[in-house]
Amino acid sequence: MTTRISTLANGLKIVTDTLDSVETAAIGVWVNVGTRNEKTEINGISHFLEHMAFKGTTKHSAKQIAERIESLGGHLNAYTSRESTAYYARILAENLPTAVDTLADILQFSVFNSDELERERAVILQEIGQTYDTPDDIIFDYFQGTAFPDQPLGRPILGSIEVVNSLTRETIKDYMQHAYAASRMTLVAAGKVDHDALVAMAEEKFQHLPHESIVEVAPAKYVGNDFRQARELEQVHVVLGFPGVALGGHDYYTAAVLSTLFGGGMSSRLFQEVREKRGLVYSICAFASSYSDAGLFGVYAGTGANEVKELIPVVIDEINRLPDSLKEEEVQRAKVQLKAGLMMALESTSARSEQLANQMTVYGRPLAIAEIIDRIEAVNVQNAAALARSIFANKPTFAALGPIQNVESYDCIQTRLGKDSLKQKIAI
């Protein structure tokens, strides 16, 4: 891997991963601003802004923006997360200047046309409705909000119907002006790209970004509790979790190994015990989600209204026995899975660019593949068991959605986990 870093006078960071063996390039701008930077009254504005950035600039219409990249066989897209927003393209290497110009254009000269804004508002409201109609998706929003209540980290990325309906052109434009500063942006490219040439292009094209931003980041405070909502669905969707490990934390890769061996594939404990042996679910997995100063570790499952009676005790039994029953072979298998996934991702310029962007956000520098592998290899039975004990010692967060009449109480769940009973609940 050949990576280089430069920083422009305005604070914009430029990172490249040059691959001479390919003829394409993936390039994007990662903005260190997301849902977590929003106040309650504008929750969802980062996602709305992401949509509006493609809807016309002082130089190009929405159609022209799309045609500039797609007429060259390329792909242009974006996404919003809780802590960042990304705008990216994949193109033939020879068309890199067009991609840079397009990204610079939408991030500096968007006009937020009123007609376009109302059309996109309608699209986002449909997106919110679609999420609500996708229970294995919306359950994670409910879980997140229960784990981190009354704070930005617990709010939905899409926002609510009420807030999205209230956002004005002036509010969105002002938010972009105050949040989208060069100092919070990283321009990342992977593939057939010349670093010095990209720096020169960026110096020319990204001259009009604000140098500093005004954004708030409230410290994360895990609370945990119980959420359940009765709905007429074919399945009950449940998530049971605990506070996890922050990005860049000492145990970050240990958590990744732990979640992989616990519920990361067909050979994992949960899959074998819950699906293969007992046939209680079609889908079950463990996850480890990390943020700049917090994390979550948990289990998701979708099951039948009757099967849930057996499912939850079985999952809790697996949680309780995990720290004291880890085996060397399953830790090694999980480590191999993570390393293989890492190496396979190197074959994709898009995956490389996103990996670089995440590393710059967390560590302020790219990590060599050998360094990441060393961190994975450092995980053993002892430190994995210690982390499991530490995670599961905390108050749980539980969320259930669907025909929940047979879902046992939060008090009962806590008792099975060996926790003190807490009465406060959130119910709909």
N, C-alpha and C positions, 0 to 999 in steps of 0.2 A: 504493500500500500504506500503510495506517494502522496502525502498530504501536506498542504501548505496553508498558512494563515496570514492574513494581512488585515489591518484596521485603517479605514479612511479617516481623514481629519474630522469628519462629522460624527465619528463613532461607529459607523457601519462596519461590521466584521465580515470578512470574506474568507471562506474555507473551500478548498478544492481537494478532490481525490482523483488523481489522474490515472486513467487506464488507457493505454495505447492499443490494447487488443480489441476495443469495441469501436463502433462508428456512431454511437449515440451519446447523449448526455442527459442527465436529470438535473434540473436546477430549480431552486426555490428560495423564497424568502420566509424565514421563520421569525415571527414576531413574538416576543416574550410578553404577550398580553392575551388573556383569555377570560373565561367566565369568572374566575377567582378575583379579577380586578374590578368587577362590577358592583355597584351599589344595588340595593334591593329594587329601587324604582326603575332601574335600567337593565335588570337581569335579562339576558338574551341579546344584548346590543352587539357583543363581539361577533356572534353568529350572524346577526342581521347585517352587520358591516361586511363580513366575509362575502355574503351574497351580493351586496350592492357594489362591491369593488369591480365586479364583472359587467355592470350594467351601464357603462358609458363613461367616457372621460372627455376632457376638452378637445382631445385629438381623434378619438374613435368611438363609434357607437357600440352597443352591446354585441350586435351582429358582427361588426368588423373585428372586435376583440377576439371572438371565437374563430372567425375565419382566418385571422392572421396566423394562428398556430395550426389549425386543422388543415388549412390548404397546403401546409408543409408536411402533413402526415403526423403532426405532433398531437400532444394531449395536454390540456390545461385544466387545473382543478384547484381546490382548496379545502381545508377543513378547520374546524375550531375545536379546541379541547379546553379543559378547565384552566390550563396555565399557558397556553400558546395558541397562535393562529398561524397557519401555513398556507402559502400561495406557491404553487409549483407547476412545472411543465416538464414533459419529456419530449425531446426532439432529436433530429439528426444533428450531429455535432456541427455541421456546416451552418446550421440555422440558429446557433446559440445567440448571436447578436439580436435576432428578432425576439427570442424569448426574454432576454434581459430587458430590451426596450419595452416589451409588453408588461412585464412585472413592474418595472419602474413607473410606467404610465398609470396602471391601476392603483398603485400605492401612493401616488403623489397628485394625480390630476382627476380623480373621480369627481363627477359633478352631482351625483345623487338626484337625478332627474325625478321630479315629483310623480310623473306617470309610471316610470319604472319602479319607483319605491312602492307605490300602491300595488302594482302587480306582484312584486317580490314579497310584499307583506302577505298577500293571499297565498303565495307558494309556501311560505314559512308556516302559516297557520295550518295548511294541509300537512306539512311535515310533522307538526306537533300532533295533529290528529292521527297521522299514520303511526307515530311512536306510541300513542295511547292504545292503538289497536294492535300493537305488537307486544304482547305481555312479557315475552322473554327479553325484551329490550327495556321497557318502562320499569320493570321490577328493579333494575339496577339504579334508576333515578330515585325510586322510593328508598332503596337501601342506602344510597349515598346521603340522601337528605336526613335519614334517621341516624346515621353514623355521625354526621356533621350538621346538626340542626341549627337554624338561625344564623348561618354564616355563609359567605360566598362559596366555599368549597363544597357545600351541600346542595347548592342550587342547580337546577337543570341547565344544561348548555343551551338548549333551544329557548329557554325562558317560558313564560306562561302566555296564554292567549290575551289576558288583560294587558300585560306589559307590552307585548309585541304590538298590540293595537294602539298603544299610547305613544310609541316612539315616533318622533318627528324627524324631518330631514335635518333640521338645525341641530337636534340632539346627537344624531349619528355623525354628522359632519364635525361637530365640536369634539366628540369622543375620539374620532380618528386623529384630529389635530393635536390633541393632548396626549394620546396614548401611543401613537405610531411614530415614535422618534427613532432616529438612526441608531441611537445608543441601545435600543431594545431589539435591534434587528440583526439577523445573520443571513447573509447570502451564501448559499451552499450549492456546490456543483460537483457531480461525480460522473466520470466517464471520460470521453475524449475531449478534454478541456485544457487550455493553457492558462495557468494561474495568472501570469503577468498580464495577458491579454484581457482576462476577465476583470482584473483590478482596474485596468484602464477604462474598460467599458463602464464599470460601476462608478468610477469617479466622474465620468461624463453624465451618466443617466440618473444617478441618485443625488443630485445636488440640492434638491428642494425639500428634503426631509427635515423636520424639526430636529435639533440636536439633542434636546432633553425632553423627557416625558413627565407627565404628572399622573401617576396611577397609585392606587392604594392596594396593599396586600395585607389582609388581616391574618394573623397567625392562626394556624389550624388548631382546632380544639375537638378532639374525638370525645363524643358523649356516649353514643350507643343507646339503643332502646328497642322498642317493638313497634312494627307497623304491619297492619294487615287490612286488606280491602277485599270484600266479597264481590265477585263478578261472575257472570254466567259464562264460564269458559270450559273447555274440555279438560284442561289440566290445572293443577295447582302449581304455581311457580314460587319457589322459595329460595331465599338467600340467607345464609348464616355466616357471619363474619366477625372479625376482631381488628383492632388497630394493627397495622403492619409496619413496614420499613420504608423510610423516606428514600427518594432518589439520591444516589451517591452515598447512602449510609453504609456503615461497615458490614452489615449483614444483607445488603441488597442482593447479592448473588446467592447467598444462602437461602433467602426467601424464594428465589427463582427455582432453585433445586428442590426445595421443600414442596412448593406448589406443583411442580412437575411430577414428582414421585407420588404425591398424594392424589392428584386428579388431573394430570396433564396428558393423558393418552390412554389407549386401550390396555396397557400393561399397568396402569396406575392402581393404587389401592382402592380408590372409590369406584372406578369402573369395574374392576374385578369383583369386588364385594357386593356392590349395589346393583349393577346391571347384569353382569355375567352370572353370578352365583344366585341372586335373588330375583332378578327380573323386575325390579321395582321402578325403573325409569327407562326412558329412551335416551335422555341427555343428562349428564352430570359432569361437573368439572370443578376444579379448584382454581383460584386466581390470586395473584399478588399484584395489586395496583399501588403505584408509588407516585408521590408528589414531592415538591421541593422540601417540605418539612413534615410530611406525614405519609401514611400509607394504610392500606387495607389488605387483609388476608381473609379469604373466605371460600365458601362452597355454594355453587348454584345447582339447582336441580329442578326438573319439570316432571311431575308425576300425576297419577290419577287421584281422584278425591278419596278413594278408599285406601290406596297404597301409601298415602302420606302418613297414615297412622303408624306404619312400620318404618317408613323411610327415615323420618327425623330421629327416632331412637338409634337406628343403625348408623346414621351419619355421625351422631354425637358419640357413639361408642368408638367409631374410627378416630374421631378427634381425640378422645380421651386416651386411647392406647398408642397413638402415634409417637409421642416423645420417647417412650420406653421400649419401643419395639422396632426401631429403625434398623435396617440391615445394610451391611456394606454394599451388597450387590445392587440394591435398589437405588442407593445414593449414587453409585457409579453409573448405573443405567440412566438416571436423570441427568447427570453431568454430560454424558455422551449425547443425549438428546439436545441439550442446550448448545453444546459445541457444534453439533451437526447443523442445527438451525442457524447458528451464527455463520458458519462457513457457507452454507447454501445461500444465505442472504447476500454474500459477497458477489454472487453471480448476477445480481440485479443492481443497476445503477440507481434506481429509485430507492431501494432499501439502503444502499450505501449513503445516499445523500441524507435520508431521514435519520439514519444512525449517527452520522456526523453532527447533524443539527442537535439531536438530543444530547450528545456528549458535550457539545459546546455549551449548552444550557446548564448541564449538571456540573461538569468539571472545568469548563472554560478552556478545554483543549480536546483534540481528538485522542482517543485511546487506540494504541496499536492492538491488532488482533491478538498478539502474543500476551499482552497485558491483560486483556479480557479473559483469555483462556487460563492464565495463571490465577486470576481471581476465582474462576469457576473451579479450578483444580484444588484450590485451598479449602473448599467445602468438604467436610467429613461428617461421619456419623455423630461425633461429639458436638460440633458446633451447630449442626442441623437440629439435633435433639434439644440443645439449649435454647435455640431460637423458638422452636415449637412450644416449649414450656413457657417461655416469656410471652409469646403471642396469646396462647390459650388461657393465660392467667387473668386476662382482662375481661371486662364486662362485654357480653356479646351484643351484636346488632342483628336483629332478625326482621325479615320482610317476607310477607306472603300475599299472593294475589290469585284470585280465582275462587273455586268452591272450597272455602276454607273451614267448613263446619267440623272437619275431623282433624284440623291442625291443633296440636296441643298448645296449652297456654305458655306465655313467656316465662311465668314462674316455674312451670314444669321443665322447660328447656334449661333454665338457669340451674335448677336442681340437678338435672342430669349432668350438667357441666361442672357441678360442684360449686356454683356461685351462690351468694346470698340472694334471697328473693327481693326483687324490687317491684313495686306496684305500679309505677307510672307507665302508662301506655299511650300509644297513638292509635286510634282506630277510626275507620270510616265504614 
